[in-house]
Amino acid sequence: MENDSLESLQTFLEDSIFLLPEDQEKIKQSLFGTSEIHVDKGTLEVEKSVDLSARTAEKSNLPEEVQSVPVLDPIQVRGNFTKGILVIHEESNLNSEVMDMLVKMLNACGHSMTEVGLLAAESLENRSMEEFQALNAHVVLKFGRVQHPINQLPIHPYEIHTEGETEYLFADALISISEDKTLKRQLWGALQLLFNLSTGSK
């Protein structure tokens, strides 16, 4: 009789069969694997929470990674620098005599000091070419020695060199030029060509 189906048993049983709630739960579990489903759901819930916590940790780590990268301040230029004319000088400070010579030469070229930016060579040390280019200088006048990748440009002293949209002129240190008439004439001739002035002597 154990092997008979429920349909065949109905012919022998006249009364209805009732199941207790505990028995109903056991039958459901055996038929549908309810306990396994609960375990799977629990596992999914754990996996989801782990995944979300991992993503949250990744997001929280991003600002720390960004902050860990050292950010240098932009290169500071003295002066208004309104026309993008940058004067890089070897000396830490320019004395009054050298400043006077520089002002007169720039004025003779049709530019005032408000259009110029001054930058001591020491301010360029340990700075990249990208940082230098970020200054967006249109004309660069380099006087004297500078420890910077700018020296790698193929520029001969007192000759104009164009690199992209920037024109370069390299010369001796300003203090040396102020004390040497020959260097003064050489610089003036180069400045005339740079600023498209007549070649007449000043």
N, CA, C and O of each residue as an XYZ file, in Angstrom:
808
protein
N       0.819     -1.196      0.000
C       0.000      0.000      0.000
C       0.857      1.252      0.000
O       0.408      2.316     -0.427
N       2.075      1.132      0.472
C       2.959      2.284      0.518
C       3.218      2.831     -0.868
O       3.472      4.025     -1.028
N       3.157      1.989     -1.852
C       3.463      2.415     -3.210
C       2.234      2.937     -3.942
O       2.361      3.449     -5.054
N       1.037      2.819     -3.343
C      -0.174      3.297     -4.016
C      -0.205      4.814     -4.053
O       0.316      5.473     -3.154
N      -0.803      5.358     -5.072
C      -0.913      6.808     -5.187
C      -2.027      7.321     -4.317
O      -2.831      6.543     -3.803
N      -2.083      8.632     -4.146
C      -3.143      9.238     -3.335
C      -4.518      9.002     -3.937
O      -5.507      8.841     -3.221
N      -4.565      8.984     -5.308
C      -5.853      8.768     -5.968
C      -6.446      7.394     -5.608
O      -7.645      7.284     -5.349
N      -5.586      6.330     -5.593
C      -6.070      4.989     -5.273
C      -6.447      4.863     -3.805
O      -7.326      4.081     -3.444
N      -5.764      5.653     -2.950
C      -6.076      5.613     -1.522
C      -7.436      6.224     -1.233
O      -8.103      5.853     -0.267
N      -7.847      7.177     -2.090
C      -9.126      7.835     -1.866
C     -10.302      6.847     -1.898
O     -11.330      7.079     -1.262
N     -10.144      5.752     -2.637
C     -11.227      4.765     -2.717
C     -11.430      4.044     -1.396
O     -12.522      3.547     -1.120
N     -10.372      3.981     -0.566
C     -10.470      3.295      0.720
C     -10.826      4.242      1.858
O     -11.389      3.810      2.863
N     -10.500      5.554      1.712
C     -10.723      6.494      2.806
C     -11.990      7.281      2.561
O     -12.167      7.881      1.501
N     -12.861      7.275      3.536
C     -14.103      8.017      3.404
C     -13.978      9.425      3.987
O     -14.617     10.355      3.496
N     -13.160      9.590      5.029
C     -13.004     10.891      5.668
C     -11.883     11.688      4.999
O     -10.968     11.129      4.394
N     -11.988     13.040      5.133
C     -10.935     13.918      4.601
C      -9.686     13.845      5.470
O      -9.761     13.593      6.673
N      -8.553     14.067      4.849
C      -7.279     14.056      5.576
C      -6.873     15.499      5.853
O      -6.873     16.330      4.945
N      -6.534     15.795      7.085
C      -6.082     17.127      7.473
C      -4.620     17.069      7.916
O      -4.212     16.140      8.613
N      -3.831     18.077      7.502
C      -2.414     18.140      7.885
C      -2.211     19.237      8.907
O      -2.791     20.320      8.827
N      -1.374     18.918      9.859
C      -1.010     19.936     10.846
C      -0.103     20.987     10.188
O       0.578     20.673      9.211
N      -0.079     22.230     10.702
C       0.796     23.286     10.121
C       2.264     22.875     10.058
O       2.966     23.216      9.106
N       2.736     22.128     11.088
C       4.133     21.692     11.093
C       4.404     20.744      9.936
O       5.440     20.811      9.273
N       3.408     19.831      9.709
C       3.570     18.874      8.607
C       3.520     19.570      7.254
O       4.240     19.197      6.328
N       2.662     20.586      7.145
C       2.582     21.333      5.892
C       3.919     22.009      5.563
O       4.356     22.011      4.412
N       4.567     22.588      6.601
C       5.849     23.269      6.398
C       6.919     22.280      5.958
O       7.741     22.578      5.092
N       6.897     21.064      6.586
C       7.896     20.043      6.224
C       7.714     19.580      4.786
O       8.684     19.384      4.055
N       6.424     19.406      4.383
C       6.155     18.970      3.002
C       6.608     20.035      2.014
O       7.199     19.719      0.982
N       6.330     21.310      2.333
C       6.763     22.404      1.460
C       8.282     22.419      1.299
O       8.810     22.604      0.202
N       8.963     22.219      2.417
C      10.428     22.237      2.380
C      10.966     21.088      1.551
O      11.920     21.245      0.789
N      10.325     19.899      1.714
C      10.814     18.739      0.964
C      10.496     18.848     -0.515
O      11.269     18.393     -1.358
N       9.330     19.465     -0.836
C       8.927     19.576     -2.240
C       9.643     20.718     -2.971
O      10.114     20.548     -4.096
N       9.718     21.886     -2.315
C      10.230     23.084     -2.998
C      11.623     23.508     -2.557
O      12.184     24.467     -3.089
N      12.174     22.802     -1.597
C      13.512     23.187     -1.131
C      13.536     24.588     -0.580
O      14.429     25.376     -0.890
N      12.529     24.904      0.257
C      12.414     26.275      0.770
C      13.625     26.695      1.575
O      14.058     27.847      1.526
N      14.163     25.739      2.317
C      15.317     26.076      3.152
C      16.517     26.438      2.294
O      17.306     27.316      2.644
N      16.647     25.730      1.133
C      17.769     26.041      0.242
C      17.619     27.432     -0.361
O      18.586     28.176     -0.530
N      16.358     27.754     -0.681
C      16.110     29.082     -1.251
C      16.484     30.161     -0.245
O      17.086     31.175     -0.600
N      16.119     29.930      1.026
C      16.468     30.918      2.055
C      17.978     31.075      2.162
O      18.495     32.179      2.331
N      18.677     29.940      2.059
C      20.142     29.993      2.156
C      20.710     30.772      0.986
O      21.602     31.603      1.152
N      20.170     30.488     -0.232
C      20.664     31.189     -1.418
C      20.404     32.678     -1.314
O      21.257     33.503     -1.645
N      19.187     33.011     -0.839
C      18.871     34.435     -0.702
C      19.789     35.102      0.297
O      20.260     36.222      0.096
N      20.030     34.380      1.386
C      20.936     34.917      2.397
C      22.328     35.120      1.839
O      22.998     36.115      2.116
N      22.750     34.131      1.034
C      24.080     34.245      0.414
C      24.131     35.431     -0.530
O      25.106     36.181     -0.578
N      23.006     35.579     -1.306
C      22.959     36.712     -2.228
C      23.007     38.023     -1.477
O      23.699     38.961     -1.874
N      22.247     38.076     -0.362
C      22.241     39.304      0.430
C      23.629     39.630      0.945
O      24.050     40.787      0.931
N      24.351     38.593      1.407
C      25.720     38.790      1.913
C      26.621     39.257      0.793
O      27.414     40.184      0.963
N      26.491     38.583     -0.399
C      27.336     38.956     -1.534
C      27.066     40.384     -1.968
O      27.987     41.138     -2.284
N      25.761     40.754     -1.978
C      25.428     42.125     -2.366
C      26.020     43.130     -1.398
O      26.579     44.149     -1.803
N      25.889     42.827     -0.092
C      26.417     43.769      0.900
C      27.924     43.877      0.813
O      28.483     44.961      0.980
N      28.601     42.735      0.546
C      30.058     42.765      0.387
C      30.436     43.573     -0.831
O      31.372     44.372     -0.798
N      29.676     43.351     -1.944
C      29.956     44.070     -3.187
C      29.767     45.565     -3.000
O      30.596     46.361     -3.443
N      28.661     45.955     -2.335
C      28.407     47.372     -2.100
C      29.466     47.994     -1.201
O      29.917     49.115     -1.438
N      29.859     47.253     -0.164
C      30.883     47.796      0.731
C      32.210     47.949      0.016
O      32.961     48.889      0.276
N      32.502     47.001     -0.908
C      33.754     47.096     -1.679
C      33.720     48.307     -2.586
O      34.706     49.035     -2.708
N      32.556     48.523     -3.233
C      32.437     49.706     -4.113
C      32.547     50.995     -3.323
O      33.186     51.956     -3.753
N      31.906     51.000     -2.152
C      31.982     52.188     -1.291
C      33.418     52.459     -0.876
O      33.860     53.607     -0.839
N      34.149     51.381     -0.562
C      35.560     51.531     -0.171
C      36.370     52.076     -1.327
O      37.247     52.919     -1.140
N      36.064     51.577     -2.562
C      36.789     52.070     -3.737
C      36.537     53.553     -3.926
O      37.459     54.326     -4.183
N      35.252     53.948     -3.792
C      34.922     55.359     -3.979
C      35.577     56.229     -2.916
O      36.058     57.326     -3.198
N      35.587     55.712     -1.674
C      36.194     56.504     -0.604
C      37.702     56.594     -0.759
O      38.326     57.536     -0.273
N      38.294     55.602     -1.444
C      39.740     55.622     -1.645
C      40.146     56.600     -2.735
O      41.270     57.104     -2.724
N      39.247     56.876     -3.678
C      39.604     57.743     -4.804
C      40.090     59.122     -4.355
O      41.149     59.566     -4.797
N      39.339     59.813     -3.485
C      39.833     61.127     -3.060
C      41.183     61.043     -2.368
O      42.017     61.936     -2.524
N      41.410     59.963     -1.593
C      42.701     59.816     -0.909
C      43.821     59.672     -1.922
O      44.900     60.236     -1.744
N      43.564     58.898     -3.015
C      44.597     58.730     -4.039
C      44.890     60.051     -4.728
O      46.041     60.388     -5.004
N      43.806     60.800     -5.002
C      44.000     62.097     -5.654
C      44.768     63.035     -4.742
O      45.650     63.771     -5.184
N      44.412     62.999     -3.431
C      45.078     63.887     -2.486
C      46.530     63.492     -2.261
O      47.356     64.333     -1.906
N      46.847     62.209     -2.467
C      48.212     61.756     -2.220
C      49.181     62.242     -3.296
O      50.391     62.279     -3.074
N      48.640     62.623     -4.485
C      49.490     63.139     -5.544
C      49.859     64.581     -5.208
O      48.967     65.412     -5.033
N      51.147     64.899     -5.113
C      51.535     66.273     -4.762
C      51.178     67.249     -5.877
O      51.523     67.033     -7.039
N      50.495     68.308     -5.518
C      50.099     69.325     -6.484
C      50.919     70.583     -6.213
O      50.798     71.201     -5.156
N      51.757     70.952     -7.188
C      52.584     72.135     -7.031
C      51.802     73.376     -7.429
O      50.946     73.330     -8.313
N      52.105     74.478     -6.769
C      51.476     75.736     -7.134
C      51.974     76.164     -8.512
O      53.095     75.833     -8.897
N      51.145     76.898     -9.257
C      51.609     77.402    -10.556
C      52.840     78.279    -10.397
O      53.046     78.882     -9.344
N      53.656     78.351    -11.439
C      54.850     79.207    -11.420
C      54.410     80.662    -11.281
O      53.570     81.150    -12.038
N      54.990     81.336    -10.305
C      54.618     82.725    -10.038
C      55.463     83.688    -10.866
O      56.692     83.620    -10.853
N      54.795     84.577    -11.580
C      55.451     85.582    -12.414
C      55.205     86.955    -11.800
O      54.080     87.278    -11.420
N      56.263     87.761    -11.705
C      56.117     89.127    -11.179
C      55.717     90.062    -12.320
O      56.239     89.954    -13.429
N      54.800     90.968    -12.046
C      54.358     91.910    -13.077
C      52.993     91.530    -13.618
O      52.455     90.469    -13.304
N      52.439     92.418    -14.441
C      51.091     92.204    -14.966
C      51.048     91.159    -16.085
O      50.066     90.430    -16.218
N      52.113     91.089    -16.885
C      52.225     90.029    -17.894
C      51.039     90.058    -18.876
O      50.567     89.017    -19.332
N      50.570     91.286    -19.189
C      49.349     91.425    -19.987
C      49.522     91.031    -21.458
O      48.554     90.624    -22.100
N      50.733     91.145    -21.995
C      50.965     90.810    -23.407
C      51.717     89.493    -23.574
O      52.120     89.142    -24.683
N      51.905     88.768    -22.481
C      52.556     87.461    -22.571
C      54.041     87.523    -22.891
O      54.606     86.567    -23.421
N      54.677     88.651    -22.568
C      56.133     88.777    -22.760
C      56.809     88.391    -21.442
O      56.652     89.072    -20.429
N      57.552     87.305    -21.470
C      58.173     86.778    -20.257
C      59.682     86.995    -20.287
O      60.359     86.588    -21.232
N      60.195     87.634    -19.257
C      61.636     87.865    -19.115
C      62.156     86.956    -18.006
O      61.824     87.138    -16.834
N      62.974     85.978    -18.387
C      63.597     85.082    -17.406
C      65.023     85.574    -17.179
O      65.801     85.701    -18.125
N      65.358     85.848    -15.930
C      66.686     86.399    -15.654
C      67.445     85.525    -14.664
O      66.871     84.971    -13.727
N      68.746     85.415    -14.895
C      69.607     84.580    -14.053
C      69.685     85.105    -12.631
O      69.715     84.323    -11.680
N      69.720     86.411    -12.479
C      69.895     87.024    -11.167
C      68.649     86.833    -10.292
O      67.524     86.850    -10.792
N      68.859     86.654     -8.994
C      67.726     86.545     -8.070
C      66.947     87.850     -8.025
O      65.716     87.849     -8.012
N      67.675     88.966     -8.002
C      67.057     90.292     -8.006
C      67.784     91.179     -9.004
O      69.001     91.089     -9.162
N      67.025     92.032     -9.672
C      67.620     92.950    -10.641
C      67.861     94.299     -9.962
O      66.944     94.905     -9.407
N      69.137     94.762    -10.019
C      69.431     96.060     -9.410
C      68.861     97.185    -10.273
O      68.413     96.951    -11.395
N      68.881     98.388     -9.747
C      68.254     99.537    -10.412
C      68.863     99.814    -11.777
O      68.145    100.187    -12.705
N      70.196     99.636    -11.922
C      70.856     99.907    -13.199
C      70.389     98.915    -14.278
O      70.083     99.302    -15.406
N      70.344     97.653    -13.910
C      69.905     96.624    -14.861
C      68.434     96.826    -15.211
O      68.049     96.707    -16.374
N      67.605     97.134    -14.196
C      66.188     97.368    -14.434
C      65.974     98.540    -15.378
O      65.118     98.494    -16.262
N      66.761     99.589    -15.181
C      66.654    100.779    -16.027
C      66.973    100.440    -17.482
O      66.277    100.890    -18.391
N      68.028     99.644    -17.705
C      68.385     99.228    -19.060
C      67.267     98.403    -19.695
O      66.931     98.606    -20.862
N      66.688     97.470    -18.925
C      65.635     96.605    -19.436
C      64.387     97.417    -19.803
O      63.771     97.183    -20.843
N      64.020     98.373    -18.939
C      62.846     99.208    -19.194
C      63.037    100.025    -20.461
O      62.124    100.121    -21.281
N      64.224    100.620    -20.630
C      64.497    101.459    -21.807
C      64.436    100.637    -23.088
O      63.884    101.085    -24.092
N      65.003     99.432    -23.053
C      64.998     98.588    -24.251
C      63.580     98.157    -24.620
O      63.201     98.175    -25.791
N      62.805     97.770    -23.613
C      61.438     97.344    -23.898
C      60.575     98.511    -24.372
O      59.738     98.345    -25.260
N      60.777     99.691    -23.782
C      60.054    100.874    -24.231
C      60.397    101.210    -25.677
O      59.529    101.591    -26.462
N      61.677    101.062    -26.017
C      62.113    101.329    -27.389
C      61.492    100.329    -28.372
O      61.370    100.612    -29.564
N      61.100     99.158    -27.855
C      60.451     98.137    -28.688
C      58.931     98.317    -28.719
O      58.217     97.537    -29.351
N      58.444     99.360    -28.027
C      57.019     99.642    -28.035
C      56.243     98.912    -26.950
O      55.026     98.757    -27.051
N      56.938     98.467    -25.917
C      56.273     97.733    -24.832
C      56.620     98.351    -23.485
O      57.753     98.766    -23.245
N      55.617     98.402    -22.610
C      55.846     98.905    -21.261
C      56.012     97.728    -20.311
O      55.737     96.585    -20.673
N      56.457     98.011    -19.112
C      56.686     96.960    -18.133
C      55.380     96.322    -17.646
O      55.395     95.224    -17.088
N      54.250     97.009    -17.857
C      52.979     96.404    -17.461
C      52.618     95.216    -18.359
O      51.806     94.371    -17.983
N      53.217     95.160    -19.527
C      52.941     94.067    -20.468
C      53.876     92.878    -20.262
O      53.738     91.841    -20.912
N      54.822     93.047    -19.354
C      55.897     92.071    -19.184
C      55.759     91.341    -17.846
O      55.271     91.894    -16.860
N      56.202     90.090    -17.846
C      56.305     89.324    -16.616
C      57.757     88.990    -16.352
O      58.485     88.608    -17.269
N      58.189     89.129    -15.102
C      59.569     88.830    -14.721
C      59.617     87.525    -13.932
O      58.784     87.272    -13.062
N      60.613     86.706    -14.259
C      60.728     85.405    -13.610
C      62.197     85.097    -13.344
O      62.993     84.964    -14.273
N      62.548     84.983    -12.053
C      63.923     84.631    -11.687
C      64.177     83.163    -12.041
O      63.291     82.319    -11.909
N      65.401     82.874    -12.491
C      65.751     81.521    -12.926
C      65.508     80.483    -11.831
O      65.106     79.354    -12.114
N      65.755     80.875    -10.579
C      65.600     79.925     -9.469
C      64.153     79.458     -9.312
O      63.906     78.378     -8.776
N      63.195     80.265     -9.776
C      61.782     79.887     -9.691
C      61.421     78.778    -10.675
O      60.368     78.152    -10.551
N      62.293     78.537    -11.649
C      62.040     77.492    -12.650
C      62.683     76.163    -12.295
O      62.409     75.149    -12.937
N      63.531     76.161    -11.284
C      64.204     74.915    -10.914
C      63.190     73.869    -10.460
O      62.240     74.178     -9.742
N      63.409     72.625    -10.893
C      62.537     71.487    -10.570
C      61.126     71.633    -11.128
O      60.196     70.987    -10.643
N      60.964     72.465    -12.129
C      59.672     72.619    -12.796
C      59.735     71.986    -14.172
O      60.766     72.050    -14.842
N      58.645     71.378    -14.596
C      58.617     70.682    -15.885
C      58.355     71.657    -17.027
O      57.976     72.808    -16.812
N      58.566     71.168    -18.240
C      58.292     71.975    -19.422
C      56.792     72.241    -19.531
O      56.379     73.307    -19.987
N      55.977     71.266    -19.109
C      54.528     71.437    -19.154
C      54.087     72.577    -18.237
O      53.219     73.374    -18.594
N      54.693     72.644    -17.051
C      54.358     73.725    -16.118
C      54.763     75.075    -16.693
O      54.056     76.070    -16.537
N      55.921     75.093    -17.366
C      56.378     76.335    -17.983
C      55.433     76.752    -19.106
O      55.070     77.923    -19.213
N      55.037     75.799    -19.937
C      54.150     76.113    -21.059
C      52.780     76.571    -20.584
O      52.076     77.283    -21.300
N      52.400     76.161    -19.367
C      51.108     76.576    -18.805
C      51.053     78.088    -18.563
O      49.968     78.649    -18.411
N      52.209     78.747    -18.526
C      52.244     80.206    -18.378
C      51.693     80.896    -19.618
O      51.263     82.048    -19.560
N      51.711     80.179    -20.745
C      51.182     80.694    -22.007
C      51.881     81.986    -22.444
O      51.233     82.956    -22.836
N      53.196     81.978    -22.371
C      53.979     83.132    -22.819
C      54.063     83.137    -24.342
O      54.250     82.093    -24.967
N      53.924     84.315    -24.926
C      54.025     84.446    -26.385
C      55.446     84.793    -26.820
O      55.886     84.432    -27.912
N      56.142     85.494    -25.951
C      57.539     85.861    -26.199
C      58.327     85.537    -24.934
O      57.950     85.946    -23.835
N      59.426     84.798    -25.099
C      60.268     84.440    -23.960
C      61.668     84.999    -24.190
O      62.342     84.643    -25.157
N      62.093     85.878    -23.289
C      63.445     86.431    -23.327
C      64.203     85.822    -22.150
O      63.927     86.137    -20.992
N      65.150     84.956    -22.454
C      65.919     84.304    -21.380
C      67.310     84.917    -21.312
O      68.070     84.895    -22.280
N      67.619     85.464    -20.146
C      68.913     86.112    -19.932
C      69.734     85.319    -18.919
O      69.353     85.196    -17.754
N      70.866     84.782    -19.377
C      71.759     84.059    -18.481
C      71.412     82.588    -18.360
O      70.691     82.031    -19.187
N      71.943     81.966    -17.307
C      71.792     80.524    -17.113
C      70.514     80.197    -16.350
O      70.138     80.881    -15.398
N      69.864     79.134    -16.797
C      68.633     78.670    -16.173
C      68.681     77.145    -16.118
O      68.966     76.493    -17.122
N      68.403     76.583    -14.952
C      68.351     75.124    -14.830
C      66.921     74.666    -15.085
O      66.091     74.588    -14.180
N      66.671     74.368    -16.351
C      65.309     74.002    -16.751
C      65.356     73.338    -18.126
O      66.262     73.620    -18.911
N      64.388     72.450    -18.437
C      64.357     71.802    -19.757
C      64.272     72.760    -20.929
O      64.477     72.355    -22.074
N      63.973     74.019    -20.666
C      63.937     75.012    -21.744
C      65.281     75.093    -22.468
O      65.346     75.466    -23.639
N      66.359     74.735    -21.746
C      67.699     74.769    -22.342
C      67.863     73.748    -23.474
O      68.779     73.863    -24.287
N      66.973     72.751    -23.523
C      67.075     71.713    -24.548
C      66.558     72.170    -25.905
O      66.755     71.485    -26.909
N      65.906     73.314    -25.939
C      65.433     73.838    -27.217
C      66.632     74.237    -28.072
O      67.608     74.783    -27.556
N      66.564     73.967    -29.381
C      67.721     74.260    -30.269
C      67.826     75.751    -30.597
O      67.527     76.186    -31.709
N      68.262     76.521    -29.590
C      68.308     77.979    -29.747
C      69.736     78.470    -29.595
O      70.422     78.142    -28.626
N      70.173     79.261    -30.567
C      71.495     79.894    -30.492
C      71.343     81.282    -29.871
O      70.347     81.962    -30.118
N      72.324     81.709    -29.065
C      72.241     83.027    -28.429
C      72.034     84.146    -29.447
O      72.662     84.169    -30.505
N      71.150     85.060    -29.106
C      70.825     86.250    -29.899
C      70.189     85.915    -31.250
O      70.196     86.734    -32.169
N      69.642     84.706    -31.357
C      68.885     84.328    -32.555
C      67.461     83.973    -32.139
O      67.240     83.370    -31.089
N      66.506     84.354    -32.974
C      65.101     84.130    -32.650
C      64.708     82.711    -33.058
O      65.021     82.251    -34.156
N      64.025     82.041    -32.158
C      63.558     80.671    -32.412
C      62.066     80.594    -32.105
O      61.611     81.046    -31.055
N      61.310     80.013    -33.040
C      59.862     79.864    -32.843
C      59.531     78.417    -32.533
O      59.940     77.504    -33.250
N      58.794     78.222    -31.469
C      58.375     76.877    -31.039
C      56.873     76.940    -30.806
O      56.421     77.479    -29.795
N      56.093     76.388    -31.742
C      54.644     76.507    -31.637
C      54.227     77.954    -31.840
O      54.527     78.559    -32.869
N      53.530     78.504    -30.847
C      53.090     79.895    -30.922
C      53.964     80.818    -30.073
O      53.603     81.967    -29.817
N      55.102     80.311    -29.646
C      55.979     81.096    -28.775
C      57.301     81.394    -29.469
O      57.899     80.521    -30.098
N      57.747     82.640    -29.345
C      59.048     83.042    -29.884
C      60.042     83.167    -28.736
O      59.730     83.714    -27.678
N      61.244     82.648    -28.966
C      62.281     82.631    -27.930
C      63.486     83.445    -28.384
O      63.852     83.464    -29.559
N      64.086     84.115    -27.404
C      65.359     84.801    -27.622
C      66.217     84.581    -26.380
O      65.860     85.008    -25.282
N      67.351     83.909    -26.567
C      68.275     83.655    -25.465
C      69.449     84.625    -25.568
O      69.948     84.901    -26.659
N      69.879     85.133    -24.427
C      71.004     86.080    -24.414
C      71.803     85.900    -23.126
O      71.468     85.071    -22.280
N      72.875     86.701    -22.995
C      73.700     86.644    -21.787
C      72.923     87.211    -20.594
O      71.830     87.757    -20.743
N      73.516     87.066    -19.419
C      72.879     87.592    -18.216
C      72.716     89.104    -18.338
O      73.572     89.777    -18.913
N      71.631     89.634    -17.804
C      71.349     91.066    -17.928
C      72.456     91.925    -17.334
O      72.786     92.979    -17.879
N      73.033     91.480    -16.217
C      74.108     92.274    -15.602
C      75.338     92.320    -16.503
O      76.051     93.323    -16.545
N      75.580     91.220    -17.226
C      76.714     91.193    -18.167
C      76.443     92.116    -19.346
O      77.342     92.817    -19.812
N      75.209     92.114    -19.827
C      74.853     92.976    -20.962
C      74.943     94.446    -20.561
O      75.382     95.282    -21.351
N      74.526     94.761    -19.324
C      74.558     96.162    -18.881
C      75.975     96.709    -18.789
O      76.178     97.922    -18.850
N      76.956     95.825    -18.644
C      78.351     96.247    -18.508
C      79.148     96.117    -19.804
O      80.337     96.437    -19.830
N      78.512     95.651    -20.877
C      79.234     95.408    -22.132
C      78.453     96.028    -23.291
O      77.348     95.585    -23.606
N      79.028     97.051    -23.923
C      78.357     97.762    -25.017
C      78.139     96.855    -26.232
O      77.136     96.982    -26.935
N      79.078     95.944    -26.471
C      78.945     95.029    -27.610
C      77.733     94.117    -27.432
O      76.970     93.893    -28.371
N      77.567     93.593    -26.217
C      76.419     92.735    -25.929
C      75.112     93.521    -25.995
O      74.078     92.986    -26.395
N      75.165     94.787    -25.600
C      73.980     95.647    -25.688
C      73.534     95.800    -27.130
O      72.349     95.674    -27.437
N      74.497     96.077    -28.029
C      74.176     96.239    -29.444
C      73.638     94.936    -30.040
O      72.714     94.934    -30.854
N      74.255     93.819    -29.600
C      73.821     92.513    -30.097
C      72.377     92.213    -29.669
O      71.574     91.711    -30.455
N      72.071     92.529    -28.414
C      70.726     92.314    -27.911
C      69.739     93.228    -28.613
O      68.650     92.793    -28.989
N      70.105     94.487    -28.793
C      69.191     95.429    -29.436
C      68.865     94.999    -30.873
O      67.720     95.104    -31.313
N      69.856     94.527    -31.581
C      69.620     94.052    -32.954
C      68.647     92.866    -32.971
O      67.772     92.781    -33.834
N      68.812     91.959    -32.012
C      67.926     90.786    -31.945
C      66.503     91.206    -31.565
O      65.532     90.665    -32.094
N      66.382     92.177    -30.645
C      65.066     92.648    -30.234
C      64.331     93.336    -31.382
O      63.112     93.216    -31.509
N      65.073     94.053    -32.209
C      64.466     94.707    -33.371
C      63.835     93.676    -34.307
O      62.722     93.864    -34.797
N      64.562     92.589    -34.544
C      64.024     91.523    -35.396
C      62.828     90.834    -34.733
O      61.836     90.523    -35.392
N      62.933     90.604    -33.438
C      61.881     89.909    -32.709
C      60.570     90.684    -32.738
O      59.507     90.101    -32.949
N      60.643     91.995    -32.527
C      59.438     92.817    -32.473
C      59.149     93.550    -33.789
O      58.368     94.501    -33.824
N      59.788     93.092    -34.865
C      59.541     93.630    -36.218
C      59.729     95.146    -36.294
O      58.898     95.869    -36.844
N      60.850     95.605    -35.724
C      61.174     97.028    -35.784
C      62.124     97.285    -36.945
O      62.705     96.360    -37.513
N      62.268     98.554    -37.282
C      63.226     98.908    -38.329
C      64.636     98.602    -37.824
O      64.887     98.607    -36.618
N      65.544     98.339    -38.747
C      66.913     97.965    -38.366
C      67.808     99.146    -38.078
O      69.014     98.990    -37.887
N      67.223    100.321    -38.048
C      68.039    101.492    -37.747
C      68.559    101.437    -36.337
O      67.887    100.893    -35.460
N      69.733    101.980    -36.085
C      70.335    101.911    -34.746
C      69.672    102.900    -33.833
O      69.200    103.952    -34.263
N      69.641    102.550    -32.563
C      69.083    103.435    -31.542
C      70.189    104.063    -30.728
O      69.917    104.843    -29.815
